[in-house]
C-alpha cells in the first residue's frame, strides 16, 4: 500500500518536472531564435551599408 503512495507521489513529481523542463527548452529555443534573427538583420544591414559606401566611393 505504501509503495502505491510512493509511486503516485513520484509520478506526480516527475510529471510536473517534465512539464517545467519542456517549458524551459521551448523558452530557451525562442530566446536563441530571437538572437539569431537580430544577428541576421544586423548582418544584412551591415552588408547594405558597405555596398552603399562602395557606391559612394565610386561616385566621388
C-alpha positions as CSV (number, residue, x, y, z in Angstrom):
1,X,0.0,0.0,0.0
2,X,2.8,2.4,0.9
3,X,4.5,1.5,-2.4
4,X,1.5,2.7,-4.3
5,X,1.6,6.1,-2.5
6,X,5.3,6.4,-3.1
7,X,4.8,5.5,-6.8
8,X,1.9,8.0,-7.2
9,X,3.9,10.7,-5.4
10,X,6.9,10.2,-7.6
11,X,4.7,10.1,-10.7
12,X,3.2,13.4,-9.7
13,X,6.6,15.0,-9.2
14,X,8.1,13.6,-12.4
15,X,5.0,14.8,-14.4
16,X,5.4,18.4,-13.4
17,X,9.2,18.3,-13.6
18,X,8.9,17.1,-17.2
19,X,6.5,19.9,-18.0
20,X,8.8,22.5,-16.4
21,X,11.7,21.1,-18.4
22,X,9.8,21.2,-21.6
23,X,8.8,24.8,-21.0
24,X,12.4,25.8,-20.3
25,X,13.6,24.2,-23.5
26,X,10.9,26.0,-25.5
27,X,11.8,29.3,-23.9
28,X,15.5,28.7,-24.5
29,X,14.8,27.9,-28.2
30,X,12.7,31.1,-28.5
31,X,15.5,33.2,-27.0
32,X,18.1,31.7,-29.3
33,X,15.8,32.2,-32.4
34,X,15.4,35.8,-31.4
35,X,19.1,36.3,-31.0
36,X,19.7,34.7,-34.4
37,X,17.1,36.9,-36.1
38,X,18.7,40.0,-34.6
39,X,22.2,38.9,-35.7
40,X,20.9,38.1,-39.3
41,X,19.2,41.5,-39.6
42,X,22.4,43.2,-38.3
43,X,24.5,41.3,-40.9
44,X,22.1,42.3,-43.7
45,X,22.1,45.9,-42.6
46,X,25.9,46.0,-42.4
47,X,26.2,44.5,-45.9
48,X,23.8,47.1,-47.3
49,X,25.7,49.9,-45.6
50,X,29.0,48.5,-47.0
51,X,27.5,48.3,-50.5
52,X,26.2,51.9,-50.2
53,X,29.6,53.2,-49.1
54,X,31.3,51.4,-52.0
55,X,28.8,53.0,-54.4
56,X,29.5,56.4,-52.9
57,X,33.3,55.9,-53.2
58,X,32.8,55.1,-56.9
59,X,30.7,58.3,-57.5
60,X,33.2,60.5,-55.7
